Amino acid sequence: MSKRSAAMTEPIFDCLIVGGGPAGLTAAIYLTRFHLTAKLVDAGKSRAGWIPCTHNHAGYPDGISGKELIARMKEQAQKYGTSIVTSRVSRLDVVEGGFKAEWGEGSVVARKVLIATGVTNRRPLMDEELHDEALARGLIRYCPICDGYEVTDKIVGVIGDGSHGVAEAIFLRGFTEDITLIAPHTAHDLSAEDQARLKEFGIRTVDGPCSAVAAHEDCIVVDTADGHYTFDSVYPALGSDMHNELADQVGAKLKDGNIVVDSHQRTSVPGLYAAGDIVLGLDQISHAMGEGGVAAVTIRNDLALERQLKREKLSGSVRAKGGA
């Protein structure tokens, strides 16, 4: 574990939050409403911002875009006093009394740190501008839990291989009968069990490599080893990259890339917490918000306990001196 000394009697902030997605912003709202000081540093790349319109978020019957949701949450956090910086934290160290974080030309010391840096979906092979255009129009989708309903009875392609790709294709089979599983790079190499499951659900397979070559008004064309295929929507099932570098820097326990936490969002490093998609669990906005709330309450209670113990220690020292 990295350890530095810090010439300070009290850290500047009660909590530093790294990541401005649903988990981090929920925690910021809670913490500042507890009358605690919170600074949030966000690189501006929350996966929630990719969502053109989510219909799973309770309270928005007509849906809400990820960008608008994040903007509203930022406004709410700032209303109660959260200090927000747009940057990427590059270093985190344990120091006396808390942690020190550094980004660009800035730094901060805080008693507690909440990591809510999330993950990034791996994109299929295609032009970035085409990808973003297709994503905005629902021609590319990343979360069948969130928007499988929107592809009900439509023609859907899943770009993926192995058991992960098979599992996503079968999940989507609950919404439509027309599913094609496309290998991203080479020919499919599926186990006999996976092949049997695909056959059972009537899911076709197509060998790769593949790339999206055109996004029309209401369909997307994918080039494969077997020719061009046209779909209403395509789901890349290529896995995710975990943003766990800061947790790793201070020696927090990881499992399969995710930060390991207890039931109160505490990591293996005292004073360090984690919430949202970077923690193993259901990658959903509602779940991330719930974990952000749990983390904030835990941080508040841990700080209160530490202050109480400090008062008791000081009070005991005064009594001891008086008795002498």
N, C-alpha and C positions, 0 to 999 in steps of 0.2 A: 504494500500500500504506500502510495506517495505521501510524504509528510513534510510540511513546511512549518516554520514558526511564523507567527504574525504579531507584530507589535501593536496590540490593541487590548482594551479592557472589555469592550462590547462589540460584537459584529454590527455592521451597518444595517443590515436587513434581517428580519426574522426568518424570511424564507426566500430563496432564489428558485424560480421555476424555469426550467429549460424546456421550451417547446410550447407553442401557442395554438395547439389544436384543442379539440373538445375537452380532453382531460386536463391539460394545463390551465386553460381559461376557466373551467369550472372551479378548480382549486384556487385560482387567483381571486375569483368572486367571493368564495367562502372565506378565505384567509383575511381579506381586507374588511369583510363584514364582521370578522372576529376582532377588529381593531388591531390587526397585526400588520407589519410592514412587509410588502412583497414586491419583488422585482421579477419581471418576466422577460426572458431573452428568447426571441423566436427568429428562426432563419427565414420564415415566410413560405415554407414549403409543405405545410400540413396536407396530408393526404385527403383530408375532408374537403379541402379547397378544390379538388378535382371533380367533386360531385356536381353534375349539372343541375339535378333536382332530386332531393331525397323525399320519398313519400312514407318512409318508415318512422320519421321523427314525430313523436306524439305532439299534438297541438297545432300542426300545420296540415290540415286536411287537403289542401291543394299543393302541398310540397313546398320546399324551400331549397334554394341552391346552397351548396357548401360554402361558397364565398360570402353569401349574405349572412348565413348563420355565424360564421367566424367573425365577421365584421360586427354583428350585434353583440356577440359575447365579449369582444374586445372593448366595445363602447361601455358595456355594463361593468366590466372589470375596472376600467379607468375611472368610471363614475365614482367608485368607492375607494379609489386611491392607488390602484396598481400602477407601478411604473413599468412601461413596456419599451423595450429596445429591439429594433430590428437588426439582428446580427446572428452569427453562429458561434456558439461557445466552443472554443478549441481546446481548452485545458481546464481541468478541475483537480484541485488538490485539497487534501485534508490539512487544516491549519489549527492552531490553538483556538478553541472556542467555536469551531465550525468548519467552513469551507471557503476557499477562494477560487473564483471562476474568472477566466480571461477570454476576451473576444476582441478581434480587431485591435482597436486602440483603447478599449475599455476593460474594466475589471470590477469585481464586487466581492465583498466578504459577507457571508450570511451564516446564521446559526444552523439552518436546515436547508437542504436542497431536495427538490422534487424533479426527477427526470421524467419528462413526458415527450420524448423525442420521436416516438412512433416508428413506423417502418415505411419503406417505399416499395410499391409493386414493381416488379421487373416488366419492362415493356417489350412487346413483340418487335421483330425487325421491321421497321417502317420509318418513313420520314417523320421527323418530330412535328412539323406543321400539320401534316396529314393526320397524325395521331391525335393531336389536340383538337382538331376540327371534328374528327370522328367521335371523340370522347364527348364533346359538347353536344353532339346530336344523338347520343345514345347508340351509335353504331359500334362503339367499343365500350364494354362494361367490365368492371373488375370485381363486383360483389354480388354474387347470385342471391345471397341472403337479403341484401338491400333492394335489389331491383329485378329479381327473377319474375316477379309478377308482371313487369312491363314486357317480358318476352313470351307471355302466354300464347301458345299456338303459333309461334313464329319460327322462322328458320334460323337456327343458332349454330355457330361454330365455336368450338373450344380448342384453343391452342395450348397443348400440354402433352406431357408424356408420363409414363410410369403410373404408379398408384394414385398420385396427386391429381393428375389430369383425368384419370378414370373416375375418381371420386367426385370431381366437379361436374363432369359430364352427367353422371348418374343423378347428382343433386338437381341439376337443371331439367332432367327428364321428368321431374314432377310438375313442370310448367308447360312443356311442349314435347311432342313426339318426334320432332325433326331435329336431331342432334348429330353433329359430325365432330369427331375428335381428331384433330390435326397434329401430327408430330412437328415440333418447332424446328428441328435441325436435321434429323436423319430419319430413317425408317423407324417405325414403331418397334420397340422391343418390350413387349408386354408378357407378363407371366400368364400361364395357362388359366389361373384363377381370374385374373383381370379380363382376359379375352372372353371367358365364359360369362362374366358379369355384363360385359358390353353386349354380348349376343342376347342375353336374357332381356335386356332393356331395349334392344333394337337400335343400338347406337353404332353408326358407321365409323370406320377409321380411314384416315388418309395419311400417307407418308409425307414427311418433309424433305427438304427444307421448305419453309413457307414465308411469305411476306405479304402484307396488305399493299395492294397496288393502286386502289382507287376507292374513294368514298363518294358515293352519289347522294342524292337527296334522301333516299329512303333505303339504301342498301350499301354494303361494303363488299368489295371483291378481293379475294385472297388467292394468291398464286401459290400453288403447291407442286410437288413432284408429279402429281396426277392431273395437272391442269388448273384452270381457274374455277373457283367456287364462289357463288354469290350468297350472302347471308343478310338477314335483317339485323343481326347483332353478332359480335364476336366477343368471347370471354377469354382473355389471356390467363392461363393458369400456370404461371412460370415461377411462382414463389415470390418472396419478398427479401429485401435487404434490411437488416436490423440496425438501428442507430444506437448502438450500445457502447460507443467508444468512451464516453465520459465515465460510465459505470465501471468499465474495464480499467480505466486509469486509476481509480481509487480502490480497486480490488474487490468490487462487488461480485457476488456469485452469479454466474450465467448458466442457462440451460438451453441448448439448441439455439443460442443467440439471444434468447429472451432474458430479461432481468428477473431473477428469482425474488419474490416478495412473500411476506406472510399475509394473513387475512386482513391486516390493517395497512397494507402497502409499504411496510418497512422492508428494506433490503438487508443484506448481511452486514452492511457498513452502518454503524450507529449514526443517526442524523441524516441518512440518505434514504429517500423514498422514490418509488416509481409507480406510474399509472398509465393506463391507455394501451395502445397496441404493442408497445415495447415489452409489456408484461404478457405472459402466456395467458390466452383466454379468447373470448369472443371479440373479434375485431368489428365492433359496432359503435356508432356514436353514443348511443344510450349507455352502453357498457363502459365506455371510456369516461363519460361524465360521472357515472356512478363511482368509478374508481378514483376520479379526481376529488369527488366529495369526501370519500372515505379517507383519502390521503390528507386532505386539508384538516379534517376533524382530528385525525391522529397527530398531525404536526402541532395543532393547537394544544391538544392535551399533553403531548410530550413536553412542549415548551412550558406549559403551566406547572407540570410536575417538577421540572428542572428548577424553575424559579422558586417554587415552594421549598425544595430541598436546600437551595442556596440560602434562603432566608432562615431556615431552621439551623443551618450550619453557622451562619453569622450570629444568630441569636444565642446559640450554644457557646460560641467563642466569647461573647460579651459576658454571659453568665459566669463562665469559667474565670475570666479575668476579675470580675467583681468578687467572686468567692475567694480568690487569692488575696 
